[in-house]
Structure formats: structure tokens, C-alpha cells
């Protein structure tokens, strides 16, 4: 995926997630649909944005080969993803699992250890957006719970 496609994906995510956006606010030929609107992360925790004078957004793609895992990690900042291809099972500290497939939006857990595993037979590809703080990591490796 090119940087241009990532920028387009970020713009689309902004359109999809904005609470006040509707198709009527655009010109003809635009179809804007809310895919997910939430005030909580995947595990039900309230979304909280970092308070900082150095905000930083990072957009990237992540691809996991069949059977590959991310390794246990956590995010100290809100992270949003879109499953582009394949499927992913995310195990969260405490044993709960969430399953995502191509086309699913994901609001990742914050400050909670989790591990993503490609449970499918094809690569799992995600567009991921980190809403972080300049100079601070958005992903922190952790031991398994």
C-alpha cells in the first residue's frame, strides 16, 4: 500500500468515524456510511486521548503471515485499525478473545496487554493509525500475562 493510499484510508476513517458527518454534507456522488461509532475500546474501556502539546499521528500497514503473532504488547495511546485482508484473533489479558476479518474496523485496547494472531490461511493485513505523542512509543512490548 502506498503512502497516498494510507492518506486516503486515514481520510476515509475520519469520514466514517466523525460523529457529525453525513452523506448530505457532501456533494452528489458521495456515499458516507458510519461503519462503527464507539466511545469505548474493544474491551469496553472508555476512549481517552492523550493530553499533549506534541500530538503525533502515525499511519502504517501491518501484515501478519498465516500463523504469525504480534507478540504480547500494549498501547499507551488510542490505536485504530482497519482489517484490509485476512483475519486476526486478538487475545487480551484475562483470556478474552476478539476475532476480526477483512472489512472490520478495530478500536484497540489501551494500556492492556494483548497478542494478535493470524488464524487464517492468507496474510492478515491491517491499516493502523496511532494517535500518539511525538517522541514516545505507541507500542510497548510486554511479557505474556
Order of alpha helices (4+ residues) and beta strands (2+ residues): alpha-beta-beta-beta-beta-beta-beta-beta-beta-beta
